[in-house]
Amino acid sequence: MIKLISSKVARILCKDEKHTDNYELYEYAIYIILSSAFHMATVIVLGLVFNLLTESLVFYLSFIVIRKFAGGYHAKTPTRCYIISIITIVLMLCIIKWILIINYLSIYYSLFFSELVCVLILCFLSPLDTENKLLNSKERTIYKIVSCVTSIAISLFSTFLIVIGVYNICVSLSFSIFTSTVLLIVRKVQLLQNLRK
């Protein structure tokens, strides 16, 4: 659906013969914008449904920041990507809601230690590229530094929030790191399996 809209808008923009060469560029740019807007709208709707709008936005935005540079598993089709995203967000919001209802301090400290392990794994494995986006050696170095600094910064901020008692944001940040780590591990397993073939 988004692909179809992107194509139609790109055709309208390229009606002028001067812009015909830019058709694919326009189509891709429009697709990225619409896809991002659609994903964000879904996150907002799910956040409102669970009455966790702030938490859903914090989780999603921090996850996107880490994932942008760390990489990890990518679905083969946009539809599959969207379905996996919805399932992941719903699952994370269910767990976040449950943790916030129980509200045990021991759970927050357990999250803190789990988060430290995840940050170490992130720093060790990242970045992991895909067939669609291969990184050269310079990009790998830059992406590794940025993903490590980003995940460490988010983890430190999350720890600070535990100390001052802002648990809803702290839990959301923790799960963004956890989800990013899981996707990295899945991608690493894929790469190892590909090497064995």
ZAGULUM-435784 format. One record per residue (C-alpha): residue number from 1; residue in three letters; x, y, z negated. Coordinates in Angstrom, 2 decimals, padded with zeros to 5 digits. Last residue first. Layout:
N
NUM; ala; X; Y; Z
...
This chain:
197
197; lys; 026.16; -023.52; -004.15
196; arg; 028.12; -023.12; -007.41
195; leu; 028.83; -019.43; -006.78
194; asn; 025.11; -018.73; -006.29
193; gln; 024.35; -020.30; -009.69
192; leu; 026.92; -018.02; -011.34
191; leu; 025.35; -014.97; -009.65
190; gln; 021.85; -015.95; -010.77
189; val; 023.07; -016.51; -014.36
188; lys; 024.61; -013.02; -014.32
187; arg; 021.31; -011.59; -013.04
186; val; 019.38; -013.23; -015.88
185; ile; 021.95; -011.93; -018.39
184; leu; 021.64; -008.39; -017.03
183; leu; 017.83; -008.56; -017.15
182; val; 017.99; -009.71; -020.80
181; thr; 020.38; -006.87; -021.66
180; ser; 018.13; -004.21; -020.13
179; thr; 015.18; -005.60; -022.09
178; phe; 017.13; -005.49; -025.39
177; ile; 018.36; -001.94; -024.78
176; ser; 014.82; -000.75; -024.00
175; phe; 013.62; -002.74; -027.00
174; ser; 015.90; -000.86; -029.36
173; leu; 014.79; 002.50; -027.95
172; ser; 011.12; 001.66; -028.56
171; val; 011.88; 000.42; -032.09
170; cys; 013.69; 003.66; -032.98
169; ile; 010.90; 005.78; -031.51
168; asn; 008.27; 004.11; -033.70
167; tyr; 010.57; 003.91; -036.73
166; val; 011.27; 007.58; -037.40
165; gly; 012.49; 006.87; -040.95
164; ile; 015.48; 009.23; -041.20
163; val; 017.98; 006.35; -041.41
162; ile; 016.17; 004.28; -038.78
161; leu; 016.16; 007.31; -036.44
160; phe; 019.95; 007.66; -036.84
159; thr; 020.34; 004.01; -035.83
158; ser; 018.23; 004.64; -032.68
157; phe; 020.43; 007.65; -031.85
156; leu; 023.51; 005.47; -032.21
155; ser; 021.94; 002.77; -029.99
154; ile; 020.94; 005.31; -027.33
153; ala; 024.47; 006.74; -027.32
152; ile; 026.03; 003.25; -027.12
151; ser; 023.72; 002.30; -024.22
150; thr; 024.52; 005.53; -022.35
149; val; 028.28; 005.39; -022.95
148; cys; 028.44; 001.75; -021.81
147; ser; 026.22; 002.33; -018.75
146; val; 028.19; 005.46; -017.77
145; ile; 031.59; 003.80; -018.14
144; lys; 030.50; 000.67; -016.27
143; tyr; 028.84; 002.69; -013.49
142; ile; 032.01; 004.76; -012.97
141; thr; 034.28; 001.70; -012.84
140; arg; 031.91; -000.22; -010.56
139; glu; 031.54; 002.81; -008.29
138; lys; 035.32; 002.95; -007.83
137; ser; 035.52; -000.79; -007.12
136; asn; 032.73; -000.73; -004.51
135; leu; 029.14; -001.44; -005.48
134; leu; 026.67; -003.56; -003.52
133; lys; 023.06; -002.40; -003.47
132; asn; 020.71; -004.67; -001.55
131; glu; 022.64; -007.86; -002.39
130; thr; 022.50; -006.85; -006.05
129; asp; 024.92; -005.17; -008.45
128; leu; 025.90; -006.16; -011.98
127; pro; 027.47; -003.29; -013.92
126; ser; 027.65; -004.25; -016.66
125; leu; 028.53; -007.57; -018.28
124; phe; 030.81; -006.58; -021.20
123; cys; 029.25; -003.22; -022.05
122; leu; 025.75; -004.68; -021.90
121; ile; 026.77; -007.71; -023.99
120; leu; 028.26; -005.42; -026.66
119; val; 025.15; -003.22; -026.58
118; cys; 022.93; -006.31; -026.97
117; val; 024.88; -007.48; -030.03
116; leu; 024.53; -004.02; -031.62
115; glu; 020.79; -004.01; -030.82
114; ser; 020.33; -007.34; -032.58
113; phe; 021.98; -005.82; -035.67
112; phe; 019.65; -002.78; -035.59
111; leu; 016.60; -004.90; -034.86
110; ser; 017.33; -006.95; -037.97
109; tyr; 017.56; -003.67; -039.92
108; tyr; 014.18; -002.60; -038.56
107; ile; 012.66; -005.98; -039.42
106; ser; 014.02; -005.78; -042.98
105; leu; 012.29; -002.42; -043.45
104; tyr; 008.93; -004.11; -042.98
103; asn; 006.32; -002.04; -041.10
102; ile; 003.86; -004.87; -040.36
101; ile; 001.77; -002.51; -038.18
100; leu; 004.87; -000.94; -036.55
99; ile; 006.32; -004.37; -035.76
98; trp; 003.03; -005.57; -034.22
97; lys; 002.69; -002.43; -032.11
96; ile; 006.28; -002.77; -030.86
95; ile; 005.71; -006.47; -030.03
94; cys; 002.50; -005.74; -028.08
93; leu; 004.17; -002.75; -026.37
92; met; 007.10; -004.94; -025.30
91; leu; 004.81; -007.63; -023.86
90; val; 002.69; -005.07; -022.00
89; ile; 005.82; -003.37; -020.62
88; thr; 007.36; -006.68; -019.49
87; ile; 004.15; -007.96; -017.87
86; ile; 003.65; -004.64; -016.06
85; ser; 007.27; -004.56; -014.84
84; ile; 007.10; -008.20; -013.66
83; ile; 003.97; -007.36; -011.65
82; tyr; 005.58; -004.23; -010.16
81; cys; 008.76; -006.07; -009.19
80; arg; 006.74; -008.90; -007.63
79; thr; 004.86; -006.34; -005.54
78; pro; 008.08; -004.52; -004.57
77; thr; 009.58; -007.82; -003.30
76; lys; 012.73; -009.77; -004.19
75; ala; 012.67; -008.88; -007.88
74; his; 015.86; -007.32; -009.24
73; tyr; 017.92; -008.76; -012.10
72; gly; 020.65; -006.54; -013.52
71; gly; 022.04; -003.06; -012.98
70; ala; 023.99; -001.33; -015.74
69; phe; 023.90; 002.12; -014.09
68; lys; 020.21; 002.67; -013.28
67; arg; 019.24; 000.04; -015.86
66; ile; 020.38; 002.17; -018.79
65; val; 018.47; 005.29; -017.67
64; ile; 015.42; 003.24; -016.62
63; phe; 015.25; 001.54; -020.05
62; ser; 015.48; 004.93; -021.80
61; leu; 012.58; 006.20; -019.67
60; tyr; 010.43; 003.10; -020.13
59; phe; 010.84; 002.68; -023.89
58; val; 010.45; 006.38; -024.66
57; leu; 007.38; 006.60; -022.40
56; ser; 005.76; 003.51; -023.95
55; glu; 006.53; 004.71; -027.50
54; thr; 005.04; 008.15; -026.88
53; leu; 001.87; 006.67; -025.35
52; leu; 001.39; 003.97; -027.97
51; asn; -002.41; 003.86; -028.32
50; phe; -002.24; 000.44; -026.62
49; val; -004.53; 001.57; -023.78
48; leu; -002.88; 005.03; -023.74
47; gly; 000.59; 003.52; -023.38
46; leu; -000.68; 001.18; -020.66
45; val; -002.08; 004.17; -018.73
44; ile; 001.15; 006.16; -019.19
43; val; 003.34; 003.23; -018.08
42; thr; 001.12; 002.67; -015.04
41; ala; 001.33; 006.37; -014.10
40; met; 005.13; 006.15; -014.39
39; his; 005.23; 003.11; -012.09
38; phe; 003.01; 004.87; -009.54
37; ala; 005.10; 008.06; -009.68
36; ser; 008.30; 006.04; -009.18
35; ser; 006.76; 004.18; -006.21
34; leu; 005.46; 007.41; -004.68
33; ile; 008.86; 009.14; -004.95
32; ile; 010.83; 006.10; -003.74
31; tyr; 008.46; 005.53; -000.79
30; ile; 008.58; 009.21; 000.18
29; ala; 012.40; 009.11; 000.23
28; tyr; 012.43; 005.85; 002.23
27; glu; 009.95; 007.13; 004.83
26; tyr; 011.75; 010.44; 005.16
25; leu; 015.10; 008.70; 005.70
24; glu; 013.56; 006.26; 008.17
23; tyr; 011.99; 009.11; 010.18
22; asn; 015.07; 011.36; 010.19
21; asp; 015.89; 010.85; 013.87
20; thr; 012.40; 012.04; 014.82
19; his; 012.88; 015.38; 013.01
18; lys; 013.53; 017.61; 016.03
17; glu; 010.67; 015.94; 017.94
16; asp; 008.12; 017.50; 015.57
15; lys; 005.69; 014.76; 014.66
14; cys; 008.29; 013.57; 012.15
13; leu; 006.54; 014.86; 009.03
12; ile; 003.26; 013.23; 010.06
11; arg; 005.06; 009.95; 010.83
10; ala; 006.80; 010.08; 007.42
9; val; 003.41; 010.56; 005.72
8; lys; 002.00; 007.51; 007.53
7; ser; 005.03; 005.35; 006.77
6; ser; 005.03; 006.30; 003.08
5; ile; 001.29; 005.55; 002.82
4; leu; 001.86; 002.08; 004.31
3; lys; 004.81; 001.35; 002.00
2; ile; 002.76; 002.47; -001.01
1; met; 000.00; 000.00; 000.00
